[in-house]
Amino acid sequence: MDGHTDTLVTVSFVSSVLSFFGSGFIICNWVLFASMRIFFTKLIVYLSVANLISSAAYSLSFFSRRFFAPSDALCRTQAVLTTTFEMASVLWTVAIAWTLYRMVVLKAARVEQQERWYHVACWGVPATVALALLATDRLGEDRSEEWCWIAGLTPGSRWVQLGVFYVPLVAAFGLSVLVYVRVGRAFSQLAVAGVVDAGKEWMVQ
């Protein structure tokens, strides 16, 4: 590996390890402490599972370049895992934001009834997209050759990368910001009305 690629892969690996342990910590807390097992925190656990697997997938670049011979099968495996669970992470953040909006703003009851549809959307859609990209030979080494994802050498690959990951990521971020601003206003209104304690409202904000 040249120095530039080596640095990027090492930084990516360190970040992945930190993310892996952070996600693992959240999952362990869910398993060990019964008081945390409510529906909202369950969604955060699902997000953590997606992040954990995504982090493991990114770390494959480090191990494959240092300890294994180049392998197209390993590269495609990393690309499938990265595509699936990166997109799943984005969708779970939307699911969490939407659930919070329904609970606080819409005051919806039994929000947990939506869980099955969250699983269909947040796991099913990314897996379907990843398998479709694999079937059409769109997955492989990116042009930078630092990790395997949507192949950067195929025609129109940058548009595929934009449509599959970057556009949904920006849309999810914008939606989440709007939701949390609206939820924050709702909590402020509840505090003014005396429905919730002002100290609790500040903590939630």
Secondary structure, 3 states (H helix, E strand, C coil): CCHHHHHHHHHHHHHHHHHHHHHHHHHHHHHHCHHHCCHHHHHHHHHHHHHHHHHHHHHHHHHHHHHCCCCHHHHHHHHHHHHHHHHHHHHHHHHHHHHHHHHHCCCCCCHHHHHHHHHHHHHHHHHHHHHHHHHCCCEEECCCCCCEEECCCCCCHHHHHHHHHHHHHHHHHHHHHHHHHHHHHHHHHHHHCCCCCHHHHHHHC
